[in-house]
Amino acid sequence: MSTTKRLEALARWDQQEYNVKLKLIYVAGPYRGDSKEEVELNIQSAKQVGKLCADKGWYPIIPHLNTAGFEILCPKLTDDFWLEGTLEAARRCDAMVLCPGWEFSTGSRGEQLEAIRLKIQIYLNVTEVPNAWHDVCMP
């Protein structure tokens, strides 16, 4: 069976028989730092948290990786632009997980407050994130 036919069959199986919904989890943590090395450490921390969430069946939304370095590529865009974008991404997720050091980040604290306002489930660290595989039945 060709790859296309397999994907079409999987889509039909998913939609018709089980209507499976992949769970999205927003990875909130500091991005900015006093040096390029600190920024890179923050990115790697978020990446590791996202990986551990994916291992549990969640689809991680990691803004650190989505726009890493864009503050250099797009210097005319303000912090408000990037912070509003991350808030919008967080609003569309089923849950949020907080990275180490989140409480020292203005952006992460804002994301956490928005999640509280919207009643989005917040996990204080990745060990609290439950296994989502029970909601994702794979053929």
C-alpha beads as a LAMMPS data file, in Angstrom:
LAMMPS data file: protein, C-alpha beads

139 atoms
138 bonds

1 atom types
1 bond types

-500.0 500.0 xlo xhi
-500.0 500.0 ylo yhi
-500.0 500.0 zlo zhi

Masses

1 110.0

Atoms # bond

1 1 1 0.000 0.000 0.000
2 1 1 1.380 3.426 -0.903
3 1 1 2.123 6.038 1.744
4 1 1 -0.696 8.218 0.435
5 1 1 -3.215 5.388 0.673
6 1 1 -2.037 4.549 4.199
7 1 1 -2.453 8.176 5.270
8 1 1 -5.916 8.355 3.701
9 1 1 -6.925 5.119 5.444
10 1 1 -5.595 6.384 8.776
11 1 1 -7.506 9.668 8.378
12 1 1 -10.747 7.779 7.656
13 1 1 -10.134 5.447 10.614
14 1 1 -9.413 8.389 12.873
15 1 1 -12.388 10.504 11.859
16 1 1 -15.057 7.875 11.387
17 1 1 -14.426 5.288 14.049
18 1 1 -12.616 6.948 16.924
19 1 1 -12.572 10.724 16.428
20 1 1 -9.230 10.943 18.245
21 1 1 -8.072 14.379 19.363
22 1 1 -4.368 14.960 19.820
23 1 1 -3.737 16.944 23.006
24 1 1 -1.660 20.143 22.724
25 1 1 0.522 21.262 25.615
26 1 1 2.143 24.684 25.754
27 1 1 5.706 24.743 27.106
28 1 1 6.125 27.973 29.130
29 1 1 9.539 29.051 30.313
30 1 1 12.084 31.810 30.064
31 1 1 13.530 32.618 26.651
32 1 1 15.534 35.805 27.087
33 1 1 18.805 35.925 28.983
34 1 1 21.794 38.111 29.738
35 1 1 23.905 36.312 27.118
36 1 1 23.529 34.199 23.981
37 1 1 24.568 31.197 26.079
38 1 1 21.792 31.823 28.604
39 1 1 19.218 32.118 25.815
40 1 1 20.497 28.834 24.340
41 1 1 20.218 27.130 27.754
42 1 1 16.616 28.345 28.040
43 1 1 15.839 26.999 24.560
44 1 1 17.404 23.624 25.372
45 1 1 15.491 23.425 28.672
46 1 1 12.165 24.049 26.894
47 1 1 13.113 21.546 24.188
48 1 1 13.802 18.847 26.805
49 1 1 10.509 19.543 28.603
50 1 1 8.702 19.343 25.245
51 1 1 10.414 16.038 24.437
52 1 1 9.307 14.551 27.759
53 1 1 5.726 15.719 27.086
54 1 1 5.825 14.154 23.602
55 1 1 7.016 10.896 25.185
56 1 1 3.769 11.001 27.195
57 1 1 1.607 11.459 24.087
58 1 1 1.190 15.251 24.120
59 1 1 1.982 17.450 21.119
60 1 1 4.270 20.145 22.565
61 1 1 3.960 23.757 21.447
62 1 1 7.399 25.215 22.177
63 1 1 7.578 28.916 21.270
64 1 1 11.312 28.938 22.060
65 1 1 11.925 26.720 19.037
66 1 1 9.300 28.304 16.818
67 1 1 10.856 31.767 16.796
68 1 1 14.390 31.268 18.142
69 1 1 16.569 34.122 16.952
70 1 1 13.702 36.119 15.445
71 1 1 14.515 39.048 17.723
72 1 1 17.656 39.374 15.561
73 1 1 15.987 38.527 12.239
74 1 1 13.106 40.954 12.820
75 1 1 14.564 43.759 14.968
76 1 1 11.704 46.164 14.188
77 1 1 9.175 43.931 15.931
78 1 1 8.734 44.740 19.597
79 1 1 8.622 42.437 22.613
80 1 1 4.867 43.046 22.718
81 1 1 4.507 41.412 19.293
82 1 1 6.314 38.251 20.418
83 1 1 4.608 38.125 23.812
84 1 1 1.130 38.500 22.280
85 1 1 1.973 35.754 19.791
86 1 1 2.979 33.355 22.543
87 1 1 -0.184 34.198 24.488
88 1 1 -2.285 33.388 21.425
89 1 1 -0.485 30.057 20.983
90 1 1 -1.053 29.243 24.670
91 1 1 -4.766 30.039 24.385
92 1 1 -5.170 27.326 21.761
93 1 1 -3.652 24.555 23.876
94 1 1 -5.304 21.982 26.113
95 1 1 -2.733 22.367 28.884
96 1 1 0.432 24.188 29.908
97 1 1 3.621 22.916 31.516
98 1 1 6.019 25.267 33.287
99 1 1 9.780 24.993 32.741
100 1 1 12.335 25.530 35.485
101 1 1 12.802 29.247 36.102
102 1 1 9.393 30.221 34.672
103 1 1 8.657 32.369 37.726
104 1 1 11.550 34.712 36.833
105 1 1 10.209 35.337 33.311
106 1 1 7.731 38.160 32.688
107 1 1 6.455 36.371 29.590
108 1 1 6.003 33.022 31.333
109 1 1 4.193 34.638 34.269
110 1 1 1.827 36.327 31.786
111 1 1 1.233 33.018 30.005
112 1 1 0.494 31.325 33.319
113 1 1 -1.978 34.065 34.296
114 1 1 -3.719 33.760 30.922
115 1 1 -3.995 29.993 31.371
116 1 1 -5.540 30.551 34.815
117 1 1 -7.998 33.076 33.332
118 1 1 -9.031 30.601 30.619
119 1 1 -9.093 27.631 33.017
120 1 1 -6.403 25.805 31.019
121 1 1 -4.821 22.995 33.020
122 1 1 -1.362 24.005 34.307
123 1 1 1.333 21.525 35.321
124 1 1 4.037 23.020 37.538
125 1 1 6.680 20.727 36.081
126 1 1 6.968 17.950 33.529
127 1 1 6.741 15.176 36.145
128 1 1 3.136 16.293 36.852
129 1 1 2.097 15.936 33.189
130 1 1 -0.078 12.834 32.865
131 1 1 0.185 10.291 30.112
132 1 1 -2.040 11.394 27.221
133 1 1 -1.755 8.116 25.312
134 1 1 -5.046 6.893 26.788
135 1 1 -6.708 9.599 24.668
136 1 1 -4.710 8.769 21.530
137 1 1 -5.476 5.298 20.171
138 1 1 -3.055 4.371 17.411
139 1 1 -3.832 1.582 14.897

Bonds

1 1 1 2
2 1 2 3
3 1 3 4
4 1 4 5
5 1 5 6
6 1 6 7
7 1 7 8
8 1 8 9
9 1 9 10
10 1 10 11
11 1 11 12
12 1 12 13
13 1 13 14
14 1 14 15
15 1 15 16
16 1 16 17
17 1 17 18
18 1 18 19
19 1 19 20
20 1 20 21
21 1 21 22
22 1 22 23
23 1 23 24
24 1 24 25
25 1 25 26
26 1 26 27
27 1 27 28
28 1 28 29
29 1 29 30
30 1 30 31
31 1 31 32
32 1 32 33
33 1 33 34
34 1 34 35
35 1 35 36
36 1 36 37
37 1 37 38
38 1 38 39
39 1 39 40
40 1 40 41
41 1 41 42
42 1 42 43
43 1 43 44
44 1 44 45
45 1 45 46
46 1 46 47
47 1 47 48
48 1 48 49
49 1 49 50
50 1 50 51
51 1 51 52
52 1 52 53
53 1 53 54
54 1 54 55
55 1 55 56
56 1 56 57
57 1 57 58
58 1 58 59
59 1 59 60
60 1 60 61
61 1 61 62
62 1 62 63
63 1 63 64
64 1 64 65
65 1 65 66
66 1 66 67
67 1 67 68
68 1 68 69
69 1 69 70
70 1 70 71
71 1 71 72
72 1 72 73
73 1 73 74
74 1 74 75
75 1 75 76
76 1 76 77
77 1 77 78
78 1 78 79
79 1 79 80
80 1 80 81
81 1 81 82
82 1 82 83
83 1 83 84
84 1 84 85
85 1 85 86
86 1 86 87
87 1 87 88
88 1 88 89
89 1 89 90
90 1 90 91
91 1 91 92
92 1 92 93
93 1 93 94
94 1 94 95
95 1 95 96
96 1 96 97
97 1 97 98
98 1 98 99
99 1 99 100
100 1 100 101
101 1 101 102
102 1 102 103
103 1 103 104
104 1 104 105
105 1 105 106
106 1 106 107
107 1 107 108
108 1 108 109
109 1 109 110
110 1 110 111
111 1 111 112
112 1 112 113
113 1 113 114
114 1 114 115
115 1 115 116
116 1 116 117
117 1 117 118
118 1 118 119
119 1 119 120
120 1 120 121
121 1 121 122
122 1 122 123
123 1 123 124
124 1 124 125
125 1 125 126
126 1 126 127
127 1 127 128
128 1 128 129
129 1 129 130
130 1 130 131
131 1 131 132
132 1 132 133
133 1 133 134
134 1 134 135
135 1 135 136
136 1 136 137
137 1 137 138
138 1 138 139
